[in-house]
């Protein structure tokens, strides 16, 4: 009743978004539903009211009959003559020897077209059987369970309405690293990071396409896994505006940034080991991009200092801090982590 008082009998779902204001949880719900309706025209009509005892469903104002049309809209003459427009189905329809019978309350006797409308109304709801032991409930026709599920709605929108826009079929979200790291990897796999080349393609004049980063090949590598990862990432330095770090070992399998995003980085260990390894890969990719940004946005006098910093201790530290904070039981200490980290999870 409170919602109807503020938003009208329809709860505000038929109101334009700009008339709803900008605040309130219910307003956000209405705007979300309206947004989905613009994508999927069947969404609004997919909610069906299943009638049992008729005690909790408005006879005139709820879309319970047939194709979901409200009886107040289908029979406006009768609705205008109704003395109790908020009445329930059980107030206007009851069972008599397994047959439905109407109980009407008009402000004046019906005549002319109003009588014809009543005959049409009875014909429309004549098969309605009420069960006094049951309860009315909403069901969602777009899911086999009858229950509304965000997952089912998301899958439907992606399958039927956004299929032509999907540019990456899979991304493995890793819960062992922060969201910003996952998002960086996802955007890198789609080539959606704001590199100078991408900004130029979008009309932002950067003045140059050249790589803003120079990294000496004589960098210290603390663990062999990082060595292999950075060596592999060197193949994709152009996309991330980086120069080669080290020659890629011939024994290391070739993979792309999309492989990192999708979790296809390879591991002969357990699922736990693979997840930790993937987390380190994501951390390394984020650290490289973060270092690039620091150089791009630094003052000219600070660039050389930043470029001289070794990023690999930070990768070790960040990956351990992030993974240990998010893992239920983390068996590593710092010395073990920098020596043979993945042996700890085998």
C-alpha positions as CSV (number, residue, x, y, z in Angstrom):
1,X,0.0,0.0,0.0
2,X,2.9,2.4,0.7
3,X,4.4,1.8,-2.7
4,X,0.9,2.4,-4.3
5,X,0.5,5.6,-2.4
6,X,3.8,7.0,-3.7
7,X,4.0,5.5,-7.1
8,X,0.4,4.7,-8.1
9,X,-1.6,1.5,-8.6
10,X,0.9,0.1,-11.1
11,X,3.8,0.7,-8.6
12,X,5.4,3.2,-11.0
13,X,6.3,0.7,-13.6
14,X,4.4,2.5,-16.4
15,X,5.9,5.9,-15.5
16,X,8.7,7.5,-17.4
17,X,12.1,7.3,-15.7
18,X,12.5,11.1,-15.5
19,X,9.3,11.4,-13.5
20,X,10.5,9.0,-10.8
21,X,13.3,11.1,-9.4
22,X,16.8,9.9,-8.7
23,X,16.6,8.4,-5.2
24,X,15.2,5.4,-3.5
25,X,15.6,1.6,-3.7
26,X,12.2,1.2,-5.4
27,X,13.0,3.8,-8.0
28,X,16.2,2.0,-8.8
29,X,14.2,-1.3,-9.2
30,X,11.7,0.4,-11.5
31,X,14.5,1.9,-13.7
32,X,16.3,-1.5,-13.8
33,X,13.1,-3.3,-15.0
34,X,12.5,-0.6,-17.6
35,X,16.0,-1.0,-18.8
36,X,15.6,-4.7,-19.2
37,X,12.3,-4.1,-21.0
38,X,14.0,-2.0,-23.7
39,X,16.4,-5.0,-24.3
40,X,13.9,-7.8,-24.0
41,X,10.3,-7.0,-25.0
42,X,9.1,-10.3,-23.5
43,X,10.4,-9.6,-20.0
44,X,7.5,-7.6,-18.7
45,X,5.0,-10.3,-19.8
46,X,7.1,-13.2,-18.5
47,X,5.7,-12.8,-15.0
48,X,2.5,-14.8,-14.6
49,X,0.2,-14.8,-11.7
50,X,-1.0,-18.3,-10.7
51,X,-4.3,-18.1,-9.0
52,X,-5.2,-20.5,-6.2
53,X,-7.6,-19.1,-3.5
54,X,-7.7,-15.6,-5.1
55,X,-7.3,-13.9,-1.7
56,X,-4.1,-11.9,-2.6
57,X,-4.7,-10.9,-6.2
58,X,-6.5,-7.8,-7.3
59,X,-9.4,-8.7,-9.6
60,X,-9.1,-5.6,-11.7
61,X,-5.6,-4.3,-11.4
62,X,-3.3,-7.4,-11.4
63,X,-2.4,-9.0,-14.8
64,X,-3.6,-12.5,-13.9
65,X,-6.0,-13.3,-16.7
66,X,-5.1,-14.8,-20.0
67,X,-2.4,-12.8,-21.9
68,X,-1.5,-10.7,-18.8
69,X,-3.9,-7.8,-19.6
70,X,-5.4,-6.2,-16.6
71,X,-9.2,-6.5,-16.5
72,X,-9.5,-2.8,-15.7
73,X,-7.9,-2.1,-19.1
74,X,-9.8,-4.8,-21.0
75,X,-13.2,-3.7,-19.6
76,X,-13.0,0.0,-18.7
77,X,-16.8,0.5,-18.6
78,X,-17.2,-2.2,-15.9
79,X,-14.2,-0.9,-14.0
80,X,-15.7,2.6,-13.9
81,X,-18.9,1.1,-12.4
82,X,-17.1,-1.0,-9.9
83,X,-17.7,0.2,-6.3
84,X,-14.5,-1.4,-4.9
85,X,-11.8,-1.1,-7.4
86,X,-9.2,-2.7,-5.0
87,X,-11.2,-5.9,-4.5
88,X,-9.6,-9.3,-4.8
89,X,-10.5,-12.2,-7.1
90,X,-12.2,-14.0,-4.1
91,X,-14.4,-11.0,-3.6
92,X,-15.8,-11.2,-7.2
93,X,-15.6,-14.9,-7.9
94,X,-16.5,-18.0,-5.9
95,X,-17.1,-21.7,-6.4
96,X,-20.5,-23.2,-6.4
97,X,-20.6,-27.0,-7.0
98,X,-17.3,-26.8,-8.9
99,X,-18.6,-23.9,-11.1
100,X,-17.4,-20.4,-10.9
101,X,-20.0,-17.7,-10.1
102,X,-19.6,-13.9,-10.1
103,X,-20.4,-11.7,-7.2
104,X,-20.7,-8.2,-8.6
105,X,-21.0,-4.8,-7.0
106,X,-21.9,-2.0,-9.4
107,X,-22.6,1.7,-8.7
108,X,-25.7,1.4,-10.9
109,X,-27.5,-1.3,-12.8
110,X,-25.8,-2.4,-16.0
111,X,-27.4,-1.7,-19.3
112,X,-26.5,-1.6,-23.0
113,X,-22.8,-2.2,-23.8
114,X,-22.0,-2.7,-20.1
115,X,-24.1,-5.8,-20.1
116,X,-22.3,-7.0,-23.2
117,X,-18.9,-6.4,-21.5
118,X,-20.0,-8.4,-18.5
119,X,-20.9,-11.3,-20.7
120,X,-17.5,-11.1,-22.3
121,X,-15.8,-10.9,-18.9
122,X,-17.6,-14.0,-17.6
123,X,-16.7,-15.8,-20.8
124,X,-13.1,-14.9,-20.3
125,X,-12.8,-16.0,-16.7
126,X,-15.5,-18.7,-16.7
127,X,-12.9,-21.6,-16.4
128,X,-11.2,-20.1,-13.3
129,X,-11.2,-22.7,-10.5
130,X,-10.4,-21.4,-7.0
131,X,-8.8,-23.6,-4.4
132,X,-9.3,-22.2,-0.9
133,X,-6.4,-24.3,0.5
134,X,-3.8,-22.8,-1.8
135,X,-2.2,-19.4,-2.2
136,X,-1.7,-17.1,-5.1
137,X,1.9,-16.7,-6.3
138,X,4.0,-15.2,-9.1
139,X,5.9,-17.4,-11.5
140,X,8.5,-16.5,-14.1
141,X,7.9,-18.2,-17.5
142,X,11.5,-17.7,-18.7
143,X,12.9,-20.2,-16.3
144,X,12.0,-23.9,-16.0
145,X,11.8,-23.7,-12.2
146,X,9.2,-20.9,-12.4
147,X,11.4,-18.7,-10.1
148,X,13.1,-15.5,-11.2
149,X,16.9,-15.9,-11.4
150,X,19.4,-13.2,-12.3
151,X,21.6,-15.9,-13.9
152,X,18.8,-17.0,-16.3
153,X,18.0,-13.4,-17.2
154,X,21.6,-12.6,-17.9
155,X,22.1,-15.7,-20.0
156,X,18.9,-14.9,-22.0
157,X,20.0,-11.4,-22.7
158,X,23.5,-12.5,-23.8
159,X,22.2,-15.4,-25.9
160,X,19.3,-13.7,-27.7
161,X,20.1,-10.0,-27.7
162,X,23.9,-9.5,-27.3
163,X,25.3,-12.4,-29.1
164,X,26.6,-10.3,-32.0
165,X,28.5,-8.0,-29.6
166,X,30.3,-10.7,-27.6
167,X,34.0,-10.4,-28.4
168,X,35.4,-12.8,-25.8
169,X,33.7,-16.0,-25.1
170,X,35.2,-16.7,-21.7
171,X,37.0,-15.0,-18.9
172,X,38.2,-16.7,-15.7
173,X,37.6,-14.4,-12.7
174,X,40.2,-15.2,-10.0
175,X,39.0,-14.6,-6.5
176,X,42.6,-14.6,-5.1
177,X,43.4,-11.2,-6.5
178,X,41.6,-7.8,-6.3
179,X,38.9,-6.8,-8.8
180,X,41.1,-4.2,-10.3
181,X,43.6,-6.9,-11.3
182,X,40.9,-9.1,-12.9
183,X,39.5,-6.1,-14.7
184,X,42.9,-5.1,-16.1
185,X,43.5,-8.6,-17.4
186,X,40.0,-8.7,-19.0
187,X,40.4,-5.3,-20.7
188,X,43.9,-6.3,-21.9
189,X,42.5,-9.5,-23.5
190,X,39.9,-7.4,-25.4
191,X,42.6,-4.8,-26.3
192,X,40.6,-2.2,-24.4
193,X,43.3,-0.8,-22.3
194,X,43.9,3.0,-22.9
195,X,47.2,2.6,-24.7
196,X,48.4,5.5,-26.9
197,X,47.4,3.5,-30.0
198,X,43.9,2.9,-28.7
199,X,43.4,6.5,-27.6
200,X,44.5,7.7,-31.1
201,X,42.0,5.4,-32.7
202,X,39.3,7.0,-30.5
203,X,40.2,10.5,-31.6
204,X,42.5,11.4,-28.7
205,X,45.6,13.0,-30.1
206,X,48.5,11.7,-28.1
207,X,51.2,13.1,-30.5
208,X,53.1,9.8,-30.6
209,X,52.6,6.1,-30.8
210,X,56.0,5.3,-29.4
211,X,56.4,3.1,-26.4
212,X,56.7,5.2,-23.2
213,X,58.7,2.5,-21.4
214,X,62.2,1.3,-21.7
215,X,63.2,-1.6,-19.6
216,X,66.8,-2.9,-19.4
217,X,67.2,-6.5,-20.3
218,X,69.6,-6.8,-17.4
219,X,66.9,-7.2,-14.7
220,X,67.2,-9.6,-11.8
221,X,64.7,-12.4,-11.7
222,X,63.9,-13.8,-8.3
223,X,62.0,-17.0,-9.1
224,X,61.9,-19.0,-12.3
225,X,58.1,-18.7,-12.7
226,X,58.3,-14.9,-12.9
227,X,61.2,-15.4,-15.4
228,X,59.1,-17.6,-17.6
229,X,56.0,-15.3,-17.3
230,X,57.9,-12.1,-18.2
231,X,59.7,-13.8,-21.0
232,X,56.3,-15.0,-22.4
233,X,54.8,-11.5,-22.0
234,X,57.6,-10.1,-24.0
235,X,55.9,-11.5,-27.1
236,X,53.0,-9.1,-26.4
237,X,55.0,-6.1,-25.4
238,X,53.8,-4.1,-28.5
239,X,50.2,-4.4,-27.4
240,X,51.0,-3.2,-23.9
241,X,53.5,-0.6,-25.2
242,X,56.4,-2.5,-23.6
243,X,59.8,-3.5,-25.0
244,X,61.2,-7.0,-24.7
245,X,62.3,-8.1,-21.3
246,X,64.1,-11.3,-21.9
247,X,64.2,-13.9,-24.7
248,X,61.4,-16.4,-24.3
249,X,62.8,-19.8,-23.4
250,X,62.3,-22.3,-26.2
251,X,60.8,-24.9,-23.7
252,X,58.1,-22.5,-22.5
253,X,54.7,-22.9,-24.2
254,X,53.5,-20.0,-26.2
255,X,50.4,-18.2,-25.0
256,X,48.6,-14.9,-25.4
257,X,47.2,-12.3,-23.0
258,X,43.8,-13.8,-23.7
259,X,45.2,-17.1,-22.5
260,X,46.1,-15.4,-19.2
261,X,42.7,-13.8,-18.9
262,X,41.0,-17.2,-19.7
263,X,43.2,-19.1,-17.2
264,X,44.9,-21.1,-19.9
265,X,48.4,-20.7,-18.5
266,X,49.0,-24.4,-17.9
267,X,49.7,-26.3,-14.7
268,X,50.4,-29.9,-13.9
269,X,49.4,-29.4,-10.3
270,X,46.2,-29.4,-8.4
271,X,43.3,-27.0,-9.0
272,X,44.6,-25.0,-6.0
273,X,48.1,-24.7,-7.6
274,X,46.6,-23.6,-10.9
275,X,44.5,-20.9,-9.2
276,X,47.5,-19.6,-7.4
277,X,49.6,-19.6,-10.5
278,X,46.9,-17.8,-12.4
279,X,46.7,-15.2,-9.6
280,X,50.5,-14.6,-10.0
281,X,50.1,-14.3,-13.7
282,X,47.4,-11.7,-13.3
283,X,49.4,-9.8,-10.7
284,X,52.4,-9.6,-13.0
285,X,50.3,-8.4,-15.9
286,X,48.7,-5.7,-13.7
287,X,52.1,-4.7,-12.3
288,X,53.5,-4.2,-15.8
289,X,50.6,-2.0,-16.8
290,X,50.8,-0.1,-13.5
291,X,54.5,0.6,-14.0
292,X,53.8,1.8,-17.6
293,X,51.1,4.2,-16.2
294,X,53.5,5.6,-13.6
295,X,56.1,6.4,-16.3
296,X,53.5,8.0,-18.6
297,X,52.1,10.3,-15.9
298,X,55.4,11.0,-14.0
299,X,57.1,14.4,-14.1
300,X,60.0,14.3,-16.6
301,X,62.6,14.5,-13.8
302,X,61.1,11.4,-12.1
303,X,60.9,9.1,-15.2
304,X,64.5,7.8,-15.0
305,X,64.0,7.0,-11.3
306,X,60.9,5.0,-11.9
307,X,62.4,3.2,-14.9
308,X,65.3,2.2,-12.7
309,X,63.1,0.5,-10.2
310,X,62.9,-3.3,-10.2
311,X,59.3,-4.3,-10.4
312,X,59.8,-8.0,-9.5
313,X,60.1,-7.7,-5.7
314,X,56.8,-5.8,-5.9
315,X,55.2,-8.6,-7.9
316,X,56.3,-11.1,-5.4
317,X,55.1,-9.0,-2.5
318,X,51.8,-8.1,-4.0
319,X,51.0,-11.6,-5.2
320,X,51.7,-13.1,-1.8
321,X,49.8,-10.4,0.1
322,X,46.7,-10.7,-2.1
323,X,46.6,-14.4,-2.4
324,X,47.4,-15.1,1.3
325,X,44.7,-12.6,2.4
326,X,42.0,-14.3,0.2
327,X,43.0,-18.0,0.7
328,X,41.4,-20.0,3.5
329,X,44.7,-21.6,4.5
330,X,47.9,-20.2,3.1
331,X,50.9,-22.5,3.9
332,X,53.7,-20.2,2.7
333,X,56.0,-17.9,4.5
334,X,58.1,-15.3,2.6
335,X,61.2,-17.5,2.2
336,X,59.2,-20.4,0.8
337,X,57.2,-18.1,-1.4
338,X,60.3,-16.7,-3.2
339,X,62.0,-20.0,-3.4
340,X,59.4,-22.6,-4.6
341,X,56.0,-21.1,-4.2
342,X,53.9,-23.6,-6.2
343,X,55.4,-26.6,-4.5
344,X,53.6,-25.4,-1.4
345,X,50.2,-26.1,-3.0
346,X,50.9,-29.4,-4.7
